[in-house]
Amino acid sequence: MTTAARPPALRTTSAIAPTPILPVGQHAHRNAVESLLDSYGAIPRGETVRLAKPTSNLFRPRASVQMPGLDVRGLGGVIAIDPEARTADVQGMCRYEDLVSATLRHGLMPYVVPQLRTITLGGAVTGLGIESTSLRHGLPHGSVLELDVLTGGGEIVTASPDEHADLYRGFPNSYGTLGYATRLRISLEKVHPYVALRHVRFDDPEALADAVSRIAADGSWDGEPVDFVDGTMFGIGEAYLTLGRWADSAESPSDYTGDRIYYRSIRERSTDVLTVHDYLWRWDTDWFWCSRAFGVQNPRVRRIWPRRWRRSDVYHRLVGLENRYGVAARVDAWRGKPPRERVVQDVEIPVERTAEFLRWFAKEVGMSPVWLCPLRVSDGAWPLYPLEPGLVYVNVGFWGTVPIAEGGVDGDLNRMIEAKVAELDGHKSLYSDAYYDEAEFWAAYGGDTYHALKRTYDPDGRLLDLYQKVIQRR
Ligand SMILES: Cc1cc2nc3c(=O)[nH]c(=O)nc-3n(C[C@H](O)[C@H](O)[C@H](O)COP(=O)(O)OP(=O)(O)OC[C@H]3O[C@@H](n4cnc5c(N)ncnc54)[C@H](O)[C@@H]3O)c2cc1C
């Protein structure tokens, strides 16, 4: 067969999934679960059970990490893909970069692919990932058909809408405090080779929120379908919605893993096209815009910064070092600069109140850029993160530090954000710093249901509870 006669699907596949990952199979999965159970059994009764996992996308520092933890080394793969049924059986600690690589080989992808390569499927389902398909598909847990969980009590339980439905419903936003997912069966969506983008500018947040509502209502903008939507606010008078649609061909797709930087392109051009692979990882290369803190956006540094280090997990490790050793904070103190508060949050605000939040945020916090991502869930029965079904929310993400005001203390701004989000009937993700008192925390995050689940699935309290983990950072 000549190259010209090669089937288009194969050409497409090699273009969009450079190094496909092969499934590990059922046998290897069973062995890995055995090792996990052995490691659970080896942790002395009375000691807290924790994961021993090499990567994390959590931002809140933990007080201590006790080793050995649960051995999850063999649980990082795809078990099997059923291209006909468009489903995949995936191990709980499988990173999305490996999951996507395996599914693209079949011209498929998960319904929601969080932007950071090393986020795992189990982490995204228990910790609520989000992406530009979330207006169509909701959050990652919405496309989970069933999952196996190693509960705090040490049993492997299969949870689905029909079996252990309470655990299936209560797992999202439980952050590994009810149990750890070892296998998840998820639905997959058919992909096209390219995603064509329009960056549409809005001069005020009211017009942007109005556009989100219109896109949510009819799935299109200016007569073109909208398959993906997210946004970037550079200032209160300059924000963009990036509207993507599937495309089957492209002249010369852009590549933002080299000298060019994706988030800058949003202001510089009104249209663009990327392979589906590059679209899914467009934000990872520069960790949205956060790589600028390491000088990587300076052309001279970028040229010598190895390509394999242009990844969110590398930057995350650098932040971890700063958290541990506080070098920048000490230099700031030495130069007489005020100490800074970490403000790293994602919040969900009803679309009708998003403009009000953005105006308040610009005035009180003043951090930019800000990431925007509309979402809507069709099913409201997720008690630990009770979003209103059918209602459009906008996720607002902001990640940085701000100087602590004279006379203020660390945490002031984060507390103000929590209060504002509650006032606007919003919700706040729990992957980062949180300051709620215990009563308001349980009221906002399904406390009654959670405590009942904890009694059933972790009766001896081998795992931390959600409040201890999120607020007390144990
Ligand atoms: C700066 C920043 C930006 C972010 N931006 C985005 C974003 O744009 N889009 C997005 O989707 N998400 C984003 N997140 C949030 C991220 O999706 C969540 O923090 C997610 O939980 C991370 O998953 P992980 O696999 O890295 O898990 P980890 O960080 O290792 O763990 C997160 C929590 O999940 C628990 N956990 C891990 N694996 C399992 C499992 N198999 N079963 C049960 N519990 C488990 C852990 O115990 C822990 O409590 C962001 C986070 C940060 C820090």
The ligand as an SDF file (V2000), in Angstrom:
LIG
                    3D

 53 58  0  0  0  0  0  0  0  0999 V2000
   -3.6370   25.5170   39.9970 C   0  0  0  0  0  0  0  0  0  0  0  0
   -4.6980   24.5030   39.7850 C   0  0  0  0  0  0  0  0  0  0  0  0
   -5.4960   24.6370   38.7100 C   0  0  0  0  0  0  0  0  0  0  0  0
   -6.4730   23.7060   38.4930 C   0  0  0  0  0  0  0  0  0  0  0  0
   -7.1380   23.8580   37.3970 N   0  0  0  0  0  0  0  0  0  0  0  0
   -7.9660   22.9190   37.0540 C   0  0  0  0  0  0  0  0  0  0  0  0
   -8.5760   23.0340   35.8130 C   0  0  0  0  0  0  0  0  0  0  0  0
   -8.3700   23.9780   35.0910 O   0  0  0  0  0  0  0  0  0  0  0  0
   -9.3920   22.0630   35.4360 N   0  0  0  0  0  0  0  0  0  0  0  0
   -9.6170   21.0130   36.2400 C   0  0  0  0  0  0  0  0  0  0  0  0
  -10.3330   20.1360   35.8150 O   0  0  0  0  0  0  0  0  0  0  0  0
   -9.1170   20.9110   37.4750 N   0  0  0  0  0  0  0  0  0  0  0  0
   -8.2850   21.8290   37.8940 C   0  0  0  0  0  0  0  0  0  0  0  0
   -7.7050   21.7400   39.1080 N   0  0  0  0  0  0  0  0  0  0  0  0
   -8.2380   20.8080   40.1250 C   0  0  0  0  0  0  0  0  0  0  0  0
   -7.9390   19.3590   39.9400 C   0  0  0  0  0  0  0  0  0  0  0  0
   -8.7730   18.7900   38.9660 O   0  0  0  0  0  0  0  0  0  0  0  0
   -8.2490   18.6380   41.2730 C   0  0  0  0  0  0  0  0  0  0  0  0
   -7.3780   19.1430   42.2710 O   0  0  0  0  0  0  0  0  0  0  0  0
   -8.0840   17.1170   41.1550 C   0  0  0  0  0  0  0  0  0  0  0  0
   -8.5860   16.5010   42.3260 O   0  0  0  0  0  0  0  0  0  0  0  0
   -6.6380   16.7500   40.9700 C   0  0  0  0  0  0  0  0  0  0  0  0
   -6.5410   15.3890   40.6790 O   0  0  0  0  0  0  0  0  0  0  0  0
   -5.1820   14.5620   40.8170 P   0  0  0  0  0  0  0  0  0  0  0  0
   -5.3950   13.3460   40.0460 O   0  0  0  0  0  0  0  0  0  0  0  0
   -4.0120   15.3880   40.4890 O   0  0  0  0  0  0  0  0  0  0  0  0
   -5.2650   14.1410   42.3240 O   0  0  0  0  0  0  0  0  0  0  0  0
   -4.3630   14.4900   43.5580 P   0  0  0  0  0  0  0  0  0  0  0  0
   -3.9570   15.9310   43.5150 O   0  0  0  0  0  0  0  0  0  0  0  0
   -3.3240   13.4640   43.7280 O   0  0  0  0  0  0  0  0  0  0  0  0
   -5.4390   14.2600   44.6960 O   0  0  0  0  0  0  0  0  0  0  0  0
   -6.5570   15.0950   44.8150 C   0  0  0  0  0  0  0  0  0  0  0  0
   -7.4730   14.5010   45.8530 C   0  0  0  0  0  0  0  0  0  0  0  0
   -8.1480   13.4020   45.2800 O   0  0  0  0  0  0  0  0  0  0  0  0
   -7.9100   12.2270   46.0270 C   0  0  0  0  0  0  0  0  0  0  0  0
   -7.7500   11.1590   45.0530 N   0  0  0  0  0  0  0  0  0  0  0  0
   -6.7880   11.0120   44.1200 C   0  0  0  0  0  0  0  0  0  0  0  0
   -7.0010    9.9000   43.4010 N   0  0  0  0  0  0  0  0  0  0  0  0
   -8.1370    9.3570   43.8860 C   0  0  0  0  0  0  0  0  0  0  0  0
   -8.8710    8.1980   43.5500 C   0  0  0  0  0  0  0  0  0  0  0  0
   -8.5000    7.3550   42.6030 N   0  0  0  0  0  0  0  0  0  0  0  0
  -10.0050    7.9320   44.2650 N   0  0  0  0  0  0  0  0  0  0  0  0
  -10.4000    8.7460   45.2430 C   0  0  0  0  0  0  0  0  0  0  0  0
   -9.7400    9.8510   45.5940 N   0  0  0  0  0  0  0  0  0  0  0  0
   -8.6130   10.1490   44.9200 C   0  0  0  0  0  0  0  0  0  0  0  0
   -6.6650   12.4760   46.8380 C   0  0  0  0  0  0  0  0  0  0  0  0
   -6.6810   11.7560   48.0470 O   0  0  0  0  0  0  0  0  0  0  0  0
   -6.7630   13.9710   47.0880 C   0  0  0  0  0  0  0  0  0  0  0  0
   -7.5620   14.2670   48.2020 O   0  0  0  0  0  0  0  0  0  0  0  0
   -6.7140   22.6340   39.3890 C   0  0  0  0  0  0  0  0  0  0  0  0
   -5.8980   22.4910   40.4870 C   0  0  0  0  0  0  0  0  0  0  0  0
   -4.8900   23.4200   40.6700 C   0  0  0  0  0  0  0  0  0  0  0  0
   -4.0110   23.2530   41.8210 C   0  0  0  0  0  0  0  0  0  0  0  0
  1  2  1  0
  2  3  1  0
  2 52  2  0
  3  4  2  0
  4  5  1  0
  4 50  1  0
  5  6  2  0
  6  7  1  0
  6 13  1  0
  7  8  2  0
  7  9  1  0
  9 10  1  0
 10 11  2  0
 10 12  1  0
 12 13  2  0
 13 14  1  0
 14 15  1  0
 14 50  1  0
 15 16  1  0
 16 17  1  0
 16 18  1  0
 18 19  1  0
 18 20  1  0
 20 21  1  0
 20 22  1  0
 22 23  1  0
 23 24  1  0
 24 25  2  0
 24 26  1  0
 24 27  1  0
 27 28  1  0
 28 29  2  0
 28 30  1  0
 28 31  1  0
 31 32  1  0
 32 33  1  0
 33 34  1  0
 33 48  1  0
 34 35  1  0
 35 36  1  0
 35 46  1  0
 36 37  1  0
 36 45  1  0
 37 38  2  0
 38 39  1  0
 39 40  1  0
 39 45  2  0
 40 41  1  0
 40 42  2  0
 42 43  1  0
 43 44  2  0
 44 45  1  0
 46 47  1  0
 46 48  1  0
 48 49  1  0
 50 51  2  0
 51 52  1  0
 52 53  1  0
M  END
$$$$
